[in-house]
Amino acid sequence: MVSPLEPKKKRGRVAAFLLAIDAWLDTTLYEVGFRFREFWEAATIFFRRFRVKGWRRGVIEILSEGFTLGAGGAVVMLALAIPAFQETGGDWRAQDDFAVTFLDRYGNEIGQRGLIQRDSVPVDQMPDHVIKAVLATEDRRFFEHYGIDFLGLMRAMTENVRANSVVQGGSSLTQQLAKNLFLSNERTLERKVKEAFLALWLEANLSKKEILQLYLDRSYMGGGTFGIEAAADFYFGKSVRDLTLAEAAMMAGLFKAPSKYAPHVNLPAARARANVVLSNLVDSGFMTEGQVLQARRHPADVVDRGDRKSPDYYLDWAFEEVRKLAAKSRQHSLVAHTAFDPNIQQAAEESLEFHLRQYGKDYNATQGAIVVIESNGAVRAIVGGRDYGASQFNRATKALRQPGSSFKAYVYAAAVEHGFTPDTIVSGAPVSWGNWHPGNYNGASAGRMTLTTAFVKSINTVPVRLAKDNLGIKPIKELAEAMGVESTLESHKTMVLGTSGMTVMDQATGYSVFPQDGMAGTRHGVTQLVTHSGDVIYDFAKDAPPPRRVLSEQAVSYMNTMLVQVPVIGTARRAALPGIVSGGKTGTSQAYRDAWYVGFTGNYTAAVWIGNDDYSPTRNMTGGSMPAMVWQRLMAYAHQNIDLRPIPGIAQPFVDAATAAKAQEAARASAQAEADRAAAERPPVLSSRTTQLLRQINRQFLSAPALRPELDPETVSAL
């Protein structure tokens, strides 16, 4: 039998145990606190011995803050280094795998890409004066720094401040190699940070000799040549092993500005630059004035290459295509027959440069890109920027820019595939999608209208309503990708108004489906790959996958019916081609950062983008202004003396003569107003010497048949 006092005894023992624990905790915490105070007091007394006063204390405080900020900065730099080091994940040496000679559509050689071991001359076999000339000009302390030359950077900054302009660069040779191997020429802070980290990575993983070898083999040196050996052969007809001091100085002057100082383009400028290199050799202590005197007196002469101009942006893109097509081939020395058309390429370059010179300052636009695709899928021309020597970044195939309203073609194509017709009545009233309330251009309101009217007038609320109430985002995205868009499209509701980045190549490829009657998968730049012995590695006609239908014939007919009205009564009247039916769509991104016109005829599709590399806004430039004018000038040339093909689904005039006449008159009035505004903003008076030069340039331009536009006699007389 359990005693009634037993539970009380147990509770008493438990309480005593808990009290003992509580007492132990109190005692322990007190002891720890007491010991800590003793330690803190001892430490304080100890460090008082190091206390400084007066000016020394200021120095210590600054150093302390510096260490604190340095620790924080180290964490930030580590975070920035991670994306930089990700660039090294691929096989960045793979460019050496192939040596490819490229031919245009007529069989003429247009350039080479890649390297093989016999084409790369080891540094040890190059003349001493070649190496010295390069280092004296590009990086005098190359063998002393570890990727980043802080002393050289400070010297360059001092000289630039003294000259009040950029006269010296602060990038080390290793940094330049990092840019050539892993990065683009975009002038952004992110790129400079990556460049610095990658330079350190190269120094840690390669010897100085290997870095110098790669730099000399991979740098662009003008004339479509990469590497000092190829450049020596192109400019002087000899190996780098045989270069004289005068020739070596001219070669060393090419690294920073190959287009500006290319001797086959501007020999006087090249010789002046070579003289600067010779001065650098003396200033750096690598040579004496007596040793360079002979080279100063007898500057180098170059091999006459005529007016050959290499289509470098096209070759870069085609080289990537070759590497994909020949990835499994054991033959690495190849000849690539391409779809490149030199005449269309020249017309595209001329049209872009002409309009940027004429209107670039008015619109605050500095760059552009163009892709031209024939209706059989052949890529005839690629303009990746204004100057390949200044920037090898291909804006036509690499730059992701917002397409703006030009993306609406994919939305409307999905709509007609889902039962809509050009005559379907839709609402252009304001629409809300969650917390998104898109508006129309200039805040204009719209009521009920046909699908055609909404497309031609580029009403924003209509495609948003179509996606929200009828289609959804997924079908639009899937159709755009099926039509040839390779860039990653964001599955966001704002995508329907062109907020997802796309390339110019994407746009040209996607729109080429309309003149190809709804078929996709035909785009190609390489028509045939053969070895130097004649063995065929790849033939597009036999080996390419068959075209696939992505739009029904009815959908193509509906879309083309709407697209061909845009240059006549829509937003692209400046793109209208006299006597030739064309279709297309303008596009303008947020804050006027990007302006597009993507259009087609039965023969060609061309996409034009104009903007700025640094994403700065243009001055209210829309796709219907300069991009449409660039497109019109290019396509007017491309359609000379060829058989015009019909646009699928357009079998008769799509607009009455009276409406077309009014539209053309409005386009002429708009162009005249634009010209008057540009003329009013120009300086009112030119010197007689300037006037003579302008007249000489115009006479030369008008005498070049390949570049001469269709001008009326009054315009020719004025020029």
Secondary structure as UniProt FT lines:
FT   TURN            4..5
FT   HELIX           6..48
FT   TURN            49..50
FT   HELIX           55..86
FT   HELIX           87..89
FT   TURN            92..93
FT   HELIX           94..97
FT   STRAND          99..103
FT   TURN            105..106
FT   STRAND          109..114
FT   HELIX           117..119
FT   HELIX           123..125
FT   HELIX           128..138
FT   TURN            140..144
FT   HELIX           150..163
FT   HELIX           173..182
FT   HELIX           189..205
FT   HELIX           208..218
FT   TURN            223..224
FT   HELIX           228..236
FT   HELIX           240..242
FT   HELIX           245..252
FT   TURN            253..256
FT   HELIX           258..261
FT   TURN            263..265
FT   HELIX           267..283
FT   TURN            284..285
FT   HELIX           289..297
FT   TURN            306..307
FT   HELIX           312..325
FT   TURN            326..328
FT   STRAND          333..338
FT   HELIX           342..363
FT   STRAND          367..374
FT   TURN            375..376
FT   STRAND          378..383
FT   TURN            388..390
FT   TURN            395..398
FT   HELIX           404..407
FT   HELIX           408..417
FT   TURN            418..419
FT   TURN            422..423
FT   STRAND          425..427
FT   TURN            434..435
FT   HELIX           441..443
FT   STRAND          448..450
FT   HELIX           451..456
FT   TURN            457..458
FT   HELIX           461..465
FT   HELIX           466..471
FT   HELIX           473..482
FT   TURN            483..484
FT   HELIX           493..497
FT   HELIX           504..511
FT   TURN            512..518
FT   STRAND          519..520
FT   STRAND          526..531
FT   TURN            532..533
FT   STRAND          536..539
FT   HELIX           540..543
FT   STRAND          548..549
FT   HELIX           553..563
FT   TURN            564..565
FT   HELIX           566..569
FT   HELIX           573..575
FT   TURN            578..579
FT   STRAND          583..588
FT   HELIX           590..592
FT   STRAND          594..600
FT   STRAND          604..611
FT   TURN            613..614
FT   TURN            623..625
FT   HELIX           626..638
FT   TURN            639..641
FT   TURN            648..649
FT   HELIX           657..681
FT   HELIX           688..702
FT   TURN            705..707
FT   HELIX           713..718
//
